[in-house]
């Protein structure tokens, strides 16, 4: 399905039947990362972010800024799913899903996060990350998508993906290679972690339940989950054994079970 919001075309894949669950993918990914996600009693709205998948890859950087992305995402969700739904986000999708849920709290039934940051709290560290993102954006524009795919696949955070079945690894590579240099650069500069506002403390006051999933082999995001666990009344941290950053691909059956049980209990 293609929906147009303020002259930008967005692609949405809808599967299943039941209550609405909005599924948001990670950086340089698309909706098909969720192909192994099957939940009884839920209708999955798998959205391609701007600049990703089959959504429009505009050259205009303003469309990639957080205020515009959140506004477009909200109009899109209201149009296709209504005004009461849960959100599931992986990595970048979890980060954007978090601030979205905080901005539209009354509509959110539950927030499910996988290997997601809440932003960078310290200003100096956020500034350093922005510079790192800016350099990466320049390198993508200079060196092309093939270079990006090899660089991104070589990141330590994706080390555990090397043990995935060849068919899954081919799909990950395909999704990365379908990207456009300018769209990835605009995403990094417009809504990357270096420009993203820290929103962790805002979770203390939310009324909806939050599930945080990550693999126990992903040390960075395990630490985030352990730090937040117990601080917020509605927050549940669920580490998954023998998995890294991308739990829904590395341990799909366990992932589906955890998500299903959480939704059944909390929605």
Rosetta silent file (secondary structure, phi, psi, omega in degrees, C-alpha in Angstrom):
SEQUENCE: XXXXXXXXXXXXXXXXXXXXXXXXXXXXXXXXXXXXXXXXXXXXXXXXXXXXXXXXXXXXXXXXXXXXXXXXXXXXXXXXXXXXXXXXXXXXXXXXXXXXXXXXXXXXXXXXXXXXXXXXXXXXXXXXXXXXXXXXXXXXXXXXXXXXXXXXXXXXXXXXXXXXXXXXXXXXXXXXXXXXXXXXXXXXXXXXXXXXXXXXXXXXXXXXXXXXXXXXXXXXXXXXXXXXXXXXXXXXXXXXXXXXXXXXXXXXXXXXXXXXXXXXXXX
SCORE:     score description
SCORE:     0.000 S_00000001
   1 L     0.000  137.206  175.606    0.000    0.000    0.000 S_00000001
   2 E  -115.113  129.435  175.948    1.189    3.505   -0.849 S_00000001
   3 E  -124.143  138.737 -179.720   -0.083    6.544    1.065 S_00000001
   4 E  -105.279  125.338  176.884    0.827   10.133    0.283 S_00000001
   5 E  -120.575  114.251  178.527    1.393   12.618    3.108 S_00000001
   6 L    47.979   51.419  174.657    2.146   16.193    2.044 S_00000001
   7 L    72.019    7.492  175.156    3.479   15.082   -1.348 S_00000001
   8 E  -109.885  127.205 -178.558    5.700   12.342    0.118 S_00000001
   9 E   -90.552  129.451  179.444    4.756    8.752   -0.730 S_00000001
  10 E  -117.166  139.030  177.346    5.056    6.156    2.023 S_00000001
  11 E   -99.460  134.388  177.845    4.953    2.401    1.625 S_00000001
  12 E  -131.821  131.091  173.708    3.124    0.250    4.175 S_00000001
  13 E  -106.349  127.024 -176.350    2.864   -3.530    4.214 S_00000001
  14 E  -116.850  126.225  178.544   -0.117   -4.854    6.210 S_00000001
  15 E  -136.175  156.376  175.807   -0.349   -8.450    7.420 S_00000001
  16 E    82.484 -179.960 -177.633   -2.425  -10.345    9.969 S_00000001
  17 L  -140.410  142.776  176.285   -5.749   -9.620   11.630 S_00000001
  18 L   127.254 -145.513 -177.897   -6.739   -8.027   14.902 S_00000001
  19 E   -68.911  146.778 -177.277   -5.481   -5.145   17.001 S_00000001
  20 E   -76.784  132.942  173.594   -3.115   -2.681   15.272 S_00000001
  21 E  -128.474  118.775  179.578    0.640   -2.924   15.884 S_00000001
  22 E   -86.613  124.094 -176.381    2.881   -0.375   14.136 S_00000001
  23 E  -112.021  123.079 -174.755    6.257   -1.908   13.185 S_00000001
  24 E  -118.618  123.316 -174.589    9.237    0.409   12.602 S_00000001
  25 L   -82.594  176.466  179.764   12.483   -0.876   11.068 S_00000001
  26 L   -91.799  179.449 -179.222   16.099    0.132   11.653 S_00000001
  27 L   -61.838  133.533  179.095   18.521    2.321    9.713 S_00000001
  28 L    66.498   16.727  177.925   19.149    1.182    6.107 S_00000001
  29 L  -108.660 -170.429  171.645   16.459   -1.511    6.508 S_00000001
  30 L  -152.998 -173.734 -173.888   12.843   -1.756    5.316 S_00000001
  31 H   -57.329  -30.568 -171.897    9.494   -3.337    6.210 S_00000001
  32 H   -70.156   -9.107  173.611   10.592   -6.831    5.139 S_00000001
  33 H   -60.357  -20.765 -178.207   12.848   -7.151    8.180 S_00000001
  34 H   -94.456   11.771 -174.143    9.583   -8.105    9.969 S_00000001
  35 L   -61.462  -24.855 -179.873    8.686  -10.975    7.608 S_00000001
  36 L   -91.996    3.029 -178.808    9.281  -13.581   10.326 S_00000001
  37 L   -89.765  115.213  178.855    7.085  -11.747   12.848 S_00000001
  38 L  -130.566  120.883 -176.148    3.714  -13.498   13.253 S_00000001
  39 L  -127.609  128.048  179.332    1.408  -12.551   16.117 S_00000001
  40 L   -73.028  129.813  176.485   -1.991  -14.022   16.844 S_00000001
  41 L    84.444   13.117 -178.393   -4.721  -11.401   17.171 S_00000001
  42 E  -133.105  139.421  175.291   -2.670   -8.527   15.739 S_00000001
  43 E  -100.705  119.810 -174.107   -2.658   -6.653   12.464 S_00000001
  44 E   -95.587  124.288  176.236    0.886   -5.533   11.629 S_00000001
  45 E  -106.586   98.479 -174.229    1.412   -2.200    9.877 S_00000001
  46 E   -96.372  106.999 -170.912    5.012   -2.390    8.643 S_00000001
  47 E  -100.810  133.213  169.085    6.024    1.105    7.533 S_00000001
  48 L   -84.636  121.402  175.127    9.016    2.084    5.405 S_00000001
  49 L   -60.943  158.984  172.272   10.505    5.304    6.770 S_00000001
  50 L   -55.176  138.920 -179.645   11.153    8.120    4.333 S_00000001
  51 L    81.124    3.525 -176.338   14.318    7.391    2.368 S_00000001
  52 L  -131.012  152.402  175.052   13.986    3.653    2.997 S_00000001
  53 L    54.846 -129.776 -178.970   12.496    0.667    1.193 S_00000001
  54 L   -99.929    7.344  171.579    9.730    1.625   -1.220 S_00000001
  55 L   -76.526  163.869 -175.301    8.931    4.940    0.451 S_00000001
  56 L   -63.837  139.800  178.901    9.998    8.106   -1.314 S_00000001
  57 L  -108.973   66.694 -176.767   13.708    8.927   -1.266 S_00000001
  58 L   -62.564  148.200  175.302   13.424   12.699   -1.463 S_00000001
  59 L   -83.567  -14.106 -175.587   16.543   14.837   -1.907 S_00000001
  60 L   -78.875  115.058 -173.331   15.036   17.539    0.341 S_00000001
  61 H   -66.012  -26.652 -176.813   16.671   17.252    3.779 S_00000001
  62 H   -59.958  -28.702  179.990   13.815   18.953    5.659 S_00000001
  63 H   -70.009  -15.583 -177.852   11.653   15.839    5.215 S_00000001
  64 H   -97.727   -0.180  177.819   14.184   13.843    7.259 S_00000001
  65 L   -75.378  152.062 -173.992   14.083   16.130   10.292 S_00000001
  66 H   -58.801  -45.795  179.819   12.450   14.739   13.415 S_00000001
  67 H   -57.943  -42.639 -179.768    9.472   17.159   13.590 S_00000001
  68 H   -69.869  -43.131  179.054    8.481   16.418    9.983 S_00000001
  69 H   -59.233  -44.168 -179.283    9.057   12.671   10.344 S_00000001
  70 H   -67.307  -41.408  178.787    6.892   12.509   13.478 S_00000001
  71 H   -62.542  -47.010  179.504    4.143   14.626   11.937 S_00000001
  72 H   -64.306  -42.701 -179.676    4.039   12.518    8.770 S_00000001
  73 H   -61.337  -40.493 -179.689    4.169    9.270   10.748 S_00000001
  74 H   -65.506  -46.127  178.794    1.245   10.381   12.905 S_00000001
  75 H   -62.349  -39.069  179.530   -0.923   11.345    9.936 S_00000001
  76 H   -64.123  -47.073 -178.768   -0.037    8.074    8.243 S_00000001
  77 H   -65.297  -44.374  177.621   -0.907    5.945   11.277 S_00000001
  78 H   -58.129  -38.066 -178.189   -4.200    7.740   11.896 S_00000001
  79 H   -67.562  -43.309 -172.172   -5.115    7.168    8.260 S_00000001
  80 H   -99.420  -26.824 -171.905   -4.414    3.440    8.116 S_00000001
  81 H  -120.540  -13.777 -178.337   -4.671    2.169   11.721 S_00000001
  82 L    94.054 -165.353 -170.733   -6.841    4.600   13.688 S_00000001
  83 L  -109.275   16.041  176.513   -6.178    6.392   16.963 S_00000001
  84 L  -143.906  116.855 -171.033   -5.455    3.465   19.318 S_00000001
  85 E  -164.779  166.574  172.442   -2.482    1.165   18.661 S_00000001
  86 E  -108.493  160.864 -179.714    0.795   -0.243   19.940 S_00000001
  87 E  -124.890  134.999  174.181    4.256    0.451   18.535 S_00000001
  88 E  -122.803  125.005 -178.666    7.139   -1.963   17.959 S_00000001
  89 E  -136.167  137.616  177.206   10.494   -0.512   16.905 S_00000001
  90 E  -106.095  127.788  173.741   13.928   -1.970   16.216 S_00000001
  91 L    54.019 -115.583  178.242   17.089    0.155   16.710 S_00000001
  92 H   -56.487  -38.120  178.823   16.445    3.464   14.874 S_00000001
  93 H   -64.205  -33.188  176.596   12.778    2.502   14.666 S_00000001
  94 H   -71.463  -39.002  178.661   12.669    2.042   18.437 S_00000001
  95 H   -64.161  -47.297  178.515   14.316    5.391   19.059 S_00000001
  96 H   -69.869  -36.051  177.074   11.888    7.223   16.777 S_00000001
  97 H   -62.969  -33.606  179.421    9.022    5.105   18.095 S_00000001
  98 H   -66.115  -50.824 -178.219    9.852    6.181   21.645 S_00000001
  99 H   -69.501  -30.211  174.218    9.710    9.904   21.011 S_00000001
 100 H   -62.609  -48.687 -178.815    6.628    9.386   18.847 S_00000001
 101 H   -62.129  -36.076  177.692    4.883    7.531   21.688 S_00000001
 102 H   -67.904  -34.867 -179.515    5.814   10.277   24.141 S_00000001
 103 H   -76.880  -27.386 -177.387    4.376   12.929   21.818 S_00000001
 104 L  -125.071   47.151 -169.950    1.132   11.023   21.183 S_00000001
 105 H   -56.362  -38.383 -175.012    0.809    9.233   24.511 S_00000001
 106 H   -65.126  -19.493 -179.139   -3.003    9.110   24.650 S_00000001
 107 H   -91.771  -12.946 -169.939   -3.108    6.966   21.507 S_00000001
 108 E   -90.264  126.545  175.827   -0.514    4.403   22.629 S_00000001
 109 E   -87.359  -39.987  179.019   -1.559    1.058   24.116 S_00000001
 110 E  -160.530  153.244  178.032    1.988   -0.308   24.542 S_00000001
 111 E  -122.410  122.937 -179.037    5.534    0.454   23.390 S_00000001
 112 E  -118.319  123.763 -173.755    7.860   -2.412   22.462 S_00000001
 113 E  -120.962  139.996  176.798   11.522   -1.646   21.831 S_00000001
 114 E  -125.003  118.176  175.228   14.318   -3.811   20.461 S_00000001
 115 L    48.666   54.550 -172.445   17.965   -2.782   20.872 S_00000001
 116 L  -119.747  145.324  173.819   17.011    0.864   21.014 S_00000001
 117 L   -92.839  156.132  172.587   18.595    4.014   22.396 S_00000001
 118 L  -101.972   16.674 -175.209   16.672    6.780   24.153 S_00000001
 119 L    98.588  174.052 -179.042   19.088    9.345   22.750 S_00000001
 120 L  -104.280  121.347 -170.145   22.378   10.623   24.154 S_00000001
 121 L   -72.418  -43.485 -174.265   21.968   12.453   27.451 S_00000001
 122 L   -84.474  133.498 -175.764   25.190   14.522   27.635 S_00000001
 123 H   -59.784  -42.730 -177.414   25.479   17.458   25.233 S_00000001
 124 H   -66.872  -35.803  178.754   29.196   16.956   24.548 S_00000001
 125 H   -71.809  -35.379  177.232   28.735   13.257   23.760 S_00000001
 126 H   -66.281  -38.873  178.321   25.793   14.060   21.494 S_00000001
 127 H   -64.026  -39.887  177.409   27.927   16.630   19.659 S_00000001
 128 H   -64.191  -38.712  178.982   30.663   14.023   19.142 S_00000001
 129 H   -67.509  -37.553  178.159   28.104   11.604   17.736 S_00000001
 130 H   -61.622  -41.659  179.065   26.795   14.260   15.341 S_00000001
 131 H   -63.870  -39.635  177.510   30.308   14.786   14.007 S_00000001
 132 H   -64.167  -42.556  177.956   30.690   11.038   13.560 S_00000001
 133 H   -65.282  -37.758  179.787   27.342   10.872   11.741 S_00000001
 134 H   -64.100  -42.041  179.162   28.337   13.834    9.546 S_00000001
 135 H   -65.998  -41.374  177.976   31.563   12.119    8.500 S_00000001
 136 H   -62.693  -42.507  178.569   29.689    8.878    7.764 S_00000001
 137 H   -59.027  -44.124  178.751   27.147   10.806    5.665 S_00000001
 138 H   -62.528  -41.169 -179.477   29.978   12.387    3.659 S_00000001
 139 H   -67.440  -36.551  177.032   31.624    9.006    3.121 S_00000001
 140 H   -63.151  -46.082  179.747   28.361    7.450    1.921 S_00000001
 141 H   -63.161  -36.771 -176.891   27.899   10.263   -0.606 S_00000001
 142 H   -78.198  -41.318 -168.534   31.520    9.974   -1.725 S_00000001
 143 H  -103.262  -17.756  175.078   31.958    6.204   -1.808 S_00000001
 144 L    94.597  172.771 -174.187   28.502    4.854   -2.661 S_00000001
 145 H   -69.598  -36.642  178.717   26.087    2.203   -1.420 S_00000001
 146 H   -60.656  -43.481  176.769   28.369   -0.785   -2.039 S_00000001
 147 H   -60.891  -45.398 -178.777   30.975    0.821    0.231 S_00000001
 148 H   -59.873  -45.169 -178.297   28.295    1.559    2.841 S_00000001
 149 H   -57.555  -45.677 -179.112   27.016   -2.020    2.808 S_00000001
 150 H   -68.013  -40.588  178.877   30.484   -3.414    3.449 S_00000001
 151 H   -64.301  -46.988 -175.723   31.247   -0.781    6.092 S_00000001
 152 H   -67.306  -41.293  178.819   27.926   -1.257    7.897 S_00000001
 153 H   -64.164  -25.509 -178.598   28.102   -5.061    7.822 S_00000001
 154 L   -85.158   -1.272  179.411   31.562   -4.818    9.395 S_00000001
 155 L   -66.058  142.277 -177.303   30.372   -2.942   12.481 S_00000001
 156 H   -57.079  -32.951 -175.971   31.040   -4.793   15.737 S_00000001
 157 H   -64.480  -21.657 -179.306   27.378   -4.539   16.695 S_00000001
 158 H  -102.741   12.971 -177.667   26.473   -6.841   13.773 S_00000001
 159 H   -56.081  -39.598 -176.866   29.143   -9.465   14.494 S_00000001
 160 H   -70.326  -14.957  178.257   26.540  -12.019   15.596 S_00000001
 161 H   -69.590  -16.453 -178.840   24.762  -11.760   12.225 S_00000001
 162 H   -64.598  -21.069 -179.741   27.605  -13.757   10.685 S_00000001
 163 H   -92.502    1.744  178.523   26.069  -16.934   12.140 S_00000001
 164 L   -69.929  157.405  173.952   22.672  -16.331   10.515 S_00000001
 165 L   -57.046  148.913 -177.979   21.493  -18.604    7.678 S_00000001
 166 H   -57.307  -36.098 -179.077   22.838  -17.566    4.274 S_00000001
 167 H   -64.021  -37.769  178.758   19.322  -16.771    3.041 S_00000001
 168 H   -70.779  -41.628  178.467   18.802  -14.270    5.884 S_00000001
 169 H   -63.140  -36.850  177.603   22.222  -12.686    5.327 S_00000001
 170 H   -64.714  -38.577  179.313   21.413  -12.265    1.635 S_00000001
 171 H   -66.838  -41.840  177.407   18.171  -10.488    2.522 S_00000001
 172 H   -60.653  -45.623  179.452   19.942   -8.111    4.914 S_00000001
 173 H   -62.830  -42.256  178.997   22.516   -7.324    2.227 S_00000001
 174 H   -59.321  -44.281 -178.759   19.782   -6.803   -0.377 S_00000001
 175 H   -63.643  -40.517 -179.960   17.958   -4.336    1.864 S_00000001
 176 H   -67.148  -39.288 -176.338   21.123   -2.341    2.496 S_00000001
 177 H   -73.307  -19.218 -179.432   22.073   -2.233   -1.187 S_00000001
 178 L   -79.040   -4.839 -177.532   18.665   -0.925   -2.271 S_00000001
 179 L   -74.441  163.409  178.832   19.302    2.318   -0.401 S_00000001
 180 L  -111.821  135.492 -174.282   20.141    5.665   -1.985 S_00000001
 181 H   -53.652  -49.636 -176.017   23.238    7.565   -0.858 S_00000001
 182 H   -65.678  -33.928 -179.507   21.514   10.932   -0.350 S_00000001
 183 H   -67.836  -42.257  177.676   18.614    9.373    1.582 S_00000001
 184 H   -66.371  -41.542  178.562   20.914    7.667    4.090 S_00000001
 185 H   -62.328  -44.299  179.048   22.982   10.835    4.465 S_00000001
 186 H   -63.473  -36.345  178.269   19.847   12.923    5.034 S_00000001
 187 H   -64.504  -45.927  179.485   18.612   10.420    7.625 S_00000001
 188 H   -60.526  -43.130 -175.383   21.873   10.596    9.576 S_00000001
 189 H   -81.746  -26.769 -176.123   21.940   14.405    9.528 S_00000001
 190 H   -93.043  -30.384 -176.378   18.228   15.010   10.046 S_00000001
 191 H  -146.813   18.207  178.048   17.260   12.459   12.682 S_00000001
 192 L   -71.717  175.517 -175.843   20.372   10.493   13.658 S_00000001
 193 L   -63.481  -25.134 -179.534   21.552   10.007   17.233 S_00000001
 194 L   -71.951  -15.936 -179.887   23.768   13.074   17.021 S_00000001
 195 L  -119.357   -4.298 -175.188   20.771   15.368   16.650 S_00000001
 196 L   -78.771  130.358  179.980   18.174   13.305   18.514 S_00000001
 197 L   -72.957  140.239  177.425   17.006   14.766   21.866 S_00000001
 198 L   -66.664  128.943 -176.801   17.466   12.589   24.935 S_00000001
 199 L  -128.975   14.100 -178.060   14.043   11.355   26.032 S_00000001
 200 H   -58.758  -44.228 -175.831   14.842    8.667   28.600 S_00000001
 201 H   -66.724  -25.427 -179.581   13.630   10.587   31.626 S_00000001
 202 H   -67.286  -18.957  179.562   10.252   11.258   30.010 S_00000001
 203 H   -70.399  -17.164 -179.301    9.490    7.542   30.243 S_00000001
 204 H   -60.172  -29.872 -170.114    9.151    7.873   34.030 S_00000001
 205 H  -105.856    1.742 -175.067    5.702    9.436   33.682 S_00000001
 206 L   -74.072  152.455  179.925    4.093    7.460   30.868 S_00000001
 207 L   -92.583  -21.264 -176.856    0.921    5.489   31.447 S_00000001
 208 L   -85.986  152.051  178.383    1.504    2.825   28.786 S_00000001
 209 E   -75.261  148.527 -179.241    3.642   -0.305   29.411 S_00000001
 210 E  -125.774  129.026  173.861    7.102   -0.535   27.832 S_00000001
 211 E  -110.238  132.514  178.093    8.948   -3.722   26.842 S_00000001
 212 E  -120.604  114.509 -179.746   12.688   -3.548   26.101 S_00000001
 213 E  -110.297  137.720  167.967   14.214   -6.530   24.283 S_00000001
 214 E  -156.462  161.613  178.404   17.866   -7.032   23.396 S_00000001
 215 E   -79.902  144.349 -178.165   20.310   -9.873   22.918 S_00000001
 216 L   -68.327  -14.064  178.630   22.624  -10.704   25.813 S_00000001
 217 L   -88.881   -5.968  176.537   25.574  -10.584   23.401 S_00000001
 218 L   -96.401   90.618 -170.854   24.868   -6.929   22.592 S_00000001
 219 H   -63.637  -40.803 -177.374   26.679   -5.358   25.537 S_00000001
 220 H   -59.940  -49.296 -174.678   25.836   -1.714   24.756 S_00000001
 221 H   -82.573  -23.366  170.564   22.076   -2.177   24.628 S_00000001
 222 H   -62.735  -40.517  178.370   22.016   -4.735   27.433 S_00000001
 223 H   -62.869  -39.829  177.262   23.530   -2.022   29.619 S_00000001
 224 H   -61.097  -46.867  179.706   20.775    0.402   28.570 S_00000001
 225 H   -62.214  -43.596 -179.994   18.114   -2.144   29.495 S_00000001
 226 H   -66.277  -35.441 -179.625   19.723   -2.984   32.832 S_00000001
 227 H   -66.281  -41.892 -175.118   20.115    0.713   33.697 S_00000001
 228 H   -82.414  -28.093 -178.967   16.478    1.542   33.049 S_00000001
 229 L   -56.485  128.626  178.737   15.024   -1.657   34.539 S_00000001
 230 L    89.982  -18.160  179.401   13.471   -0.872   37.906 S_00000001
 231 L   -80.031  -34.879 -175.997   13.644    2.911   37.431 S_00000001
 232 L  -112.666  137.231 -171.090   10.317    3.220   35.606 S_00000001
 233 L   -64.979  -31.696 -174.629    7.128    1.661   36.909 S_00000001
 234 L  -105.908   20.268 -172.401    5.842    0.350   33.565 S_00000001
 235 E  -105.554  127.938  176.409    9.177   -0.809   32.119 S_00000001
 236 E  -120.498  124.055  177.262   10.078   -4.485   31.535 S_00000001
 237 E   -99.064  127.321 -178.592   13.569   -5.508   30.386 S_00000001
 238 E  -128.710   94.248  175.438   13.804   -8.851   28.574 S_00000001
 239 E   -75.007  150.381 -179.159   17.286  -10.023   27.518 S_00000001
 240 E  -121.088  126.322 -178.556   17.457  -12.906   25.026 S_00000001
 241 L   -68.033  148.667  174.767   20.198  -15.541   25.204 S_00000001
 242 L    58.498   39.098  177.409   22.427  -16.269   22.218 S_00000001
 243 L  -142.250  155.004  176.865   21.440  -13.121   20.337 S_00000001
 244 L  -109.904 -132.909 -173.233   23.065   -9.810   19.468 S_00000001
 245 L   -68.599  -35.585 -174.259   21.670   -6.524   18.207 S_00000001
 246 L  -108.291   82.492 -173.244   19.001   -7.930   15.905 S_00000001
 247 H   -67.387  -38.008 -174.112   17.000  -10.328   18.044 S_00000001
 248 H   -68.256  -16.638  173.441   14.012  -10.655   15.714 S_00000001
 249 H   -99.200  -32.399 -174.943   16.278  -12.153   13.032 S_00000001
 250 H   -82.918  -33.426  178.751   18.692  -14.069   15.260 S_00000001
 251 L  -136.644   65.667 -171.720   16.097  -15.679   17.572 S_00000001
 252 H   -62.088  -38.494 -178.071   12.756  -15.226   15.742 S_00000001
 253 H   -68.131  -44.973  177.773   10.734  -17.849   17.611 S_00000001
 254 H   -62.971  -41.973 -179.901   11.783  -16.583   21.038 S_00000001
 255 H   -59.688  -48.731 -179.954   11.206  -13.009   19.906 S_00000001
 256 H   -60.658  -40.049 -179.857    7.658  -13.739   18.708 S_00000001
 257 H   -64.509  -44.595 -179.832    6.836  -15.517   21.943 S_00000001
 258 H   -62.580  -46.159 -179.238    8.082  -12.629   24.120 S_00000001
 259 H   -64.543  -44.626 -179.353    6.216  -10.015   22.074 S_00000001
 260 H   -60.657  -46.115 -178.007    3.014  -12.096   21.968 S_00000001
 261 H   -65.305  -40.535 -179.938    3.027  -12.726   25.724 S_00000001
 262 H   -64.625  -45.997 -179.509    3.693   -9.077   26.530 S_00000001
 263 H   -65.180  -41.998  179.789    0.905   -7.818   24.271 S_00000001
 264 H   -61.106  -34.805 -176.958   -1.558  -10.410   25.547 S_00000001
 265 H   -82.914  -31.369 -168.016   -0.849   -9.399   29.119 S_00000001
 266 H  -110.430  -13.717  179.569   -0.648   -5.617   28.733 S_00000001
 267 L   -90.209    0.000    0.000   -3.048   -4.552   25.999 S_00000001
